[in-house]
Structure formats: structure tokens, C-alpha cells
């Protein structure tokens, strides 16, 4: 895939996986390192979406638990006043 005659415009038109493969095949240490870094970052958007979805789920669980706790607190307060 690596073609040293490509200019920047040609490289920018390539898909990310093509850039990664070309960088790793280039034989240039900087390009190889950048290709590896790009590969590490390639799925960052998916990871971020997963973390946001997990956070939202945890927020819903916390809200549900707080509601239950408040209901139990109110029930205990009511039970305490009935005993008086």
C-alpha cells in the first residue's frame, strides 16, 4: 500500500485503515509510530459512546435508588409518627 510518490492530498483521501497500513509498511520510524498511534485512536469514538451510555445507565440507577431510599425514609417517618 505504501507509495512514496503520493502527495498529502492523495494520502488525505485514503481511509484510516489504509493510512495505518501504509505507515506501518513505510519503513520510516516516525510514520510507523504515527500509524500505531492512529490505530490506537481509531476506535476512540466508539469507546467514548460506550462510556457515555454506561454513565447514563448509572445515572438512571442512582436516580432509581434515590427514589427508593426516599420512599423508605418517608415510610419509616410515617411508621414512627404512628407509634407515638
Backbone as CSV, one residue per row, in Angstrom:
resi,resn,N_x,N_y,N_z,CA_x,CA_y,CA_z,C_x,C_y,C_z
1,UNK,0.825,-1.201,0.000,0.000,0.000,0.000,0.862,1.256,0.000
2,UNK,1.980,1.222,0.709,2.798,2.436,0.806,3.302,2.842,-0.572
3,UNK,3.063,4.091,-0.933,3.525,4.621,-2.212,4.164,5.972,-1.946
4,UNK,5.494,6.052,-2.007,6.182,7.301,-1.673,5.884,8.441,-2.638
5,UNK,5.291,8.153,-3.784,5.011,9.222,-4.751,3.689,9.931,-4.466
6,UNK,2.877,9.413,-3.512,1.629,10.085,-3.168,1.934,11.412,-2.477
7,UNK,1.143,12.427,-2.812,1.282,13.694,-2.091,0.277,13.723,-0.937
8,UNK,0.306,14.779,-0.172,-0.541,14.894,1.010,-2.030,14.801,0.659
9,UNK,-2.407,15.393,-0.462,-3.806,15.342,-0.877,-4.237,13.901,-1.133
10,UNK,-3.399,13.133,-1.796,-3.714,11.736,-2.056,-3.830,10.956,-0.753
11,UNK,-2.872,11.178,0.163,-2.914,10.458,1.444,-4.165,10.824,2.229
12,UNK,-4.564,12.077,2.202,-5.757,12.503,2.960,-7.037,11.902,2.409
13,UNK,-7.027,11.503,1.150,-8.227,10.920,0.555,-8.393,9.447,0.915
14,UNK,-7.390,8.868,1.548,-7.419,7.437,1.893,-8.193,7.198,3.189
15,UNK,-8.719,5.988,3.312,-9.374,5.581,4.558,-8.330,5.404,5.651
16,UNK,-8.772,5.532,6.874,-7.867,5.448,8.021,-7.108,4.129,8.046
17,UNK,-7.798,3.023,7.789,-7.097,1.733,7.831,-6.016,1.641,6.746
18,UNK,-6.236,2.304,5.610,-5.200,2.346,4.572,-3.998,3.169,5.027
19,UNK,-4.263,4.277,5.695,-3.170,5.104,6.218,-2.352,4.344,7.247
20,UNK,-3.030,3.633,8.117,-2.342,2.856,9.152,-1.446,1.805,8.508
21,UNK,-1.995,1.076,7.546,-1.215,0.034,6.875,-0.024,0.629,6.141
22,UNK,-0.232,1.726,5.437,0.859,2.359,4.696,1.933,2.881,5.637
23,UNK,1.522,3.464,6.740,2.502,3.989,7.703,3.364,2.863,8.261
24,UNK,2.724,1.750,8.599,3.474,0.619,9.157,4.410,-0.009,8.135
25,UNK,4.063,0.056,6.854,4.879,-0.525,5.796,5.946,0.432,5.282
26,UNK,5.898,1.684,5.702,6.739,2.717,5.111,8.230,2.549,5.372
27,UNK,8.571,1.907,6.482,9.984,1.796,6.831,10.530,3.031,7.532
28,UNK,9.700,4.043,7.715,10.112,5.266,8.417,9.605,5.189,9.851
29,UNK,10.525,5.311,10.791,10.163,5.136,12.203,9.064,6.103,12.646
30,UNK,9.142,7.348,12.215,8.116,8.310,12.609,6.764,7.910,12.031
31,UNK,6.732,7.535,10.771,5.472,7.119,10.153,4.924,5.875,10.842
32,UNK,5.798,4.936,11.170,5.357,3.720,11.855,4.748,4.069,13.208
33,UNK,5.426,4.931,13.971,4.914,5.331,15.285,3.583,6.064,15.155
34,UNK,3.475,6.947,14.172,2.216,7.665,13.970,1.103,6.718,13.526
35,UNK,1.434,5.748,12.695,0.450,4.752,12.283,-0.056,3.946,13.469
36,UNK,0.872,3.574,14.347,0.473,2.828,15.547,-0.405,3.681,16.454
37,UNK,-0.053,4.941,16.615,-0.860,5.840,17.443,-2.247,6.031,16.843
38,UNK,-2.303,6.196,15.528,-3.588,6.349,14.851,-4.436,5.098,15.033
39,UNK,-3.809,3.948,14.975,-4.524,2.694,15.182,-5.106,2.633,16.592
40,UNK,-4.333,3.103,17.577,-4.825,3.127,18.958,-6.037,4.045,19.112
41,UNK,-6.047,5.140,18.358,-7.113,6.131,18.487,-8.313,5.856,17.588
42,UNK,-8.147,4.917,16.674,-9.179,4.690,15.668,-10.549,4.386,16.269
43,UNK,-10.583,3.651,17.359,-11.880,3.300,17.944,-12.236,4.161,19.158
44,UNK,-11.583,5.308,19.300,-11.847,6.182,20.453,-13.296,6.669,20.474
45,UNK,-13.866,6.973,19.310,-15.258,7.439,19.272,-16.209,6.361,19.788
46,UNK,-15.970,5.117,19.380,-16.815,4.021,19.864,-16.664,3.844,21.371
47,UNK,-15.425,3.946,21.853,-15.186,3.809,23.291,-15.886,4.928,24.048
48,UNK,-15.831,6.136,23.523,-16.487,7.272,24.170,-17.999,7.072,24.222
49,UNK,-18.592,6.607,23.128,-20.030,6.339,23.124,-20.391,5.281,24.159
50,UNK,-19.554,4.253,24.281,-19.809,3.204,25.279,-19.747,3.757,26.693
51,UNK,-18.761,4.604,26.957,-18.608,5.187,28.296,-19.787,6.109,28.613
52,UNK,-20.220,6.884,27.638,-21.361,7.774,27.849,-22.623,6.965,28.117
53,UNK,-22.829,5.895,27.361,-24.005,5.039,27.580,-23.961,4.407,28.968
54,UNK,-22.783,3.970,29.389,-22.645,3.379,30.727,-22.915,4.419,31.808
55,UNK,-22.385,5.633,31.606,-22.631,6.710,32.572,-24.117,7.022,32.678
56,UNK,-24.795,7.091,31.527,-26.227,7.372,31.533,-27.002,6.272,32.252
57,UNK,-26.598,5.029,32.047,-27.241,3.913,32.736,-27.029,4.015,34.247
58,UNK,-25.813,4.350,34.649,-25.528,4.506,36.081,-26.316,5.668,36.673
59,UNK,-26.463,6.755,35.925,-27.284,7.881,36.392,-28.727,7.444,36.635
60,UNK,-29.270,6.638,35.714,-30.637,6.138,35.886,-30.739,5.249,37.121
61,UNK,-29.738,4.403,37.334,-29.745,3.530,38.509,-29.676,4.342,39.796
62,UNK,-28.839,5.364,39.809,-28.717,6.213,41.002,-30.041,6.914,41.273
63,UNK,-30.676,7.437,40.245,-31.968,8.107,40.412,-33.009,7.148,40.978
64,UNK,-33.047,5.922,40.428,-33.996,4.919,40.925,-33.719,4.583,42.386
65,UNK,-32.447,4.404,42.733,-32.097,4.070,44.117,-32.408,5.216,45.078
66,UNK,-32.178,6.448,44.646,-32.520,7.596,45.499,-34.029,7.681,45.730
67,UNK,-34.784,7.384,44.695,-36.238,7.380,44.842,-36.664,6.312,45.849
68,UNK,-36.105,5.121,45.728,-36.414,4.045,46.675,-36.017,4.437,48.096
69,UNK,-34.842,5.038,48.238,-34.372,5.455,49.558,-35.300,6.499,50.160
70,UNK,-35.712,7.458,49.362,-36.639,8.478,49.861,-37.977,7.870,50.251
71,UNK,-38.455,6.912,49.446,-39.716,6.238,49.783,-39.590,5.490,51.107
72,UNK,-38.481,4.796,51.292,-38.258,4.068,52.545,-38.140,5.028,53.725
73,UNK,-37.468,6.137,53.512,-37.329,7.141,54.561,-38.693,7.694,54.963
74,UNK,-39.494,8.002,53.966,-40.846,8.509,54.255,-41.678,7.456,54.988
75,UNK,-41.533,6.195,54.578,-42.292,5.118,55.242,-41.858,4.985,56.684
76,UNK,-40.571,5.082,56.952,-40.069,4.987,58.332,-40.536,6.176,59.164
77,UNK,-40.516,7.365,58.583,-41.007,8.529,59.311,-42.488,8.351,59.637
78,UNK,-43.251,7.857,58.668,-44.682,7.627,58.896,-44.904,6.574,59.961
79,UNK,-44.109,5.524,59.961,-44.254,4.458,60.958,-43.887,4.994,62.340
80,UNK,-42.935,5.901,62.422,-42.531,6.482,63.696,-43.603,7.380,64.275
81,UNK,-44.324,8.115,63.443,-45.361,9.002,63.954,-46.612,8.212,64.340
82,UNK,-46.855,7.077,63.682,-47.999,6.251,64.041,-47.809,5.610,65.414
83,UNK,-46.540,5.328,65.775,-46.262,4.681,67.071,-46.425,5.673,68.218
84,UNK,-46.361,6.969,67.940,-46.478,7.962,69.024,-47.843,8.114,69.534
